[in-house]
Amino acid sequence: MKPAQSSVPVFYVLAQVGFNPIVKIADFVPAVQDVLRREGWPEYSQQTTKEFQVSPGAGGPPEVRSSDRHRWAFNAIDEKQGFVLTENSLVFHSTAYPGFEPFLQAILRGLAVVHGAVELQYVGRIGLRYVNAIDPEMVGGVPLEALVQPGLLGLSGPYTSGLKHSFSETVAEHDDGTLVSRNLITPEGVVWPPDLQPTLLALGERFQPGRRRVAILDNDFFLQFHKPHLAFAPSAIEEQLRRCHDVTSQTFHTATTERARSLWGLA
């Protein structure tokens, strides 16, 4: 059965491709922006964040150095999908998940635009991350206990009074990559994972905060290509992104119940 995308509980998805550093990337941003705005990504912004490095001092207190890190965002008008470019990576992310095939083609097209401007040589990292909101209200009030595997609930059942949150994390080497799988049970409805705050995208209308118990399933799988790096080639990048999708999909399948997947049209 092909799922109706409106029923799939993905509220955020991110694909990242890390490439060889382009120190003068800012010089090429206008060319990238000009192509992307013509192709449906006209909302443009630049952000600067601080990075801190702490190193031991010579017989004194630790030395703290700071540096600026720049990133450029190119979003759709509704700001529910877009690209984020840095000197060594491109991200495509969405809060209006269109399904894997359109999502895959979008990140590949973005890479083609960047490559056309700067001529990339290699890829050092490829990753895919899905954040799902398992919300009983979206499936007619079916209890959360019937939607996710018991081990994810911990002591967060309805018999637990005063629940603030329940959190678990599993990190595993898998298929030559690294899987980071996190699970959050919260009584506050749909919430963003802390490392994604503040987000650059608007949250989908279906996924709103509120006083109800939901499970946030956050599955991140990435591959590192140390020297020799993976030569830049769209076909090779596509192959690795499909591998990432297979792993994250299987992890989601393992964490949820057959009844839940049937309700979402994923059975």
Steps between C-alpha positions, in 0.01 A plus 500: 500500500639842408471738798309825478766754581255694720485203737872430535615628843822665378512858627860571407755339268854603419758379248859621526789456259839614628756589235853636468535842673452804278659781702371767263149356481352845566630613161282238332181549701353759257528253210341220706224728625417621151437146375311382808269800514397431139425138588267567792722601792475883510513555878865578576680573826848484647571396857817524705563281801788488747719195542719463808816295540649432843866402526725450808684812609876503557501475878188712526128487433374339177508713188170563329495603136191596306436517128207591281330235291278614215213322334262601224135389484292476183136418580168459324252784546306312769832427677421131544782377276841631410876474476774600743848554357826524695862497391506119513144369481156527347182412687153458359228486764122503516204522737264411213648164405408421138618137508849366454531516121415874465712571808794309352475682168495836681828442687663366183387806306633731770836325486505538122447876539783530754727280290430714196620805690803367690600164342496262795770232521391253769244405763596432861161441663147406399212482745123481523290581806128449558306643795156344543216605729300201621186682607189303604276793405602462136369142486166539677625477857662157477714470817870565466561153646344355184716706265859450621691206642476466882873551554475859375247600763716437805312611811304765310166319493174670592535366854806722550393831654686825446692379192750759371657282234656161435808479276714222359779485243665215312821542298613207287737420217280377218570415137836685504332810640377636832140490615385739771146421609334718763158471659324769701166456677358839591165627635546826306394375158734545204832656604823562311812307600729742691779493240257618229400813691461762374379340180520678166167359379134541590331204668227323302144578602430140607787498746431747777594517869229427755432319823499141380743209527688425179815315401767675296705242306823650367709275274828624353726284283823629349803373313853640531743480210847550639803511276472392228179700482206417277554674167221745421254318273121544509435129441721398794337760727155378401597142576622591849190709576286202406703289743433758770130490420491121525658506846282781641186339356584165657571666834164677491331172406664325796394774745132507399220245501328331209175667602660845490653444157163382370333816630764711325464306175847351533404135541 
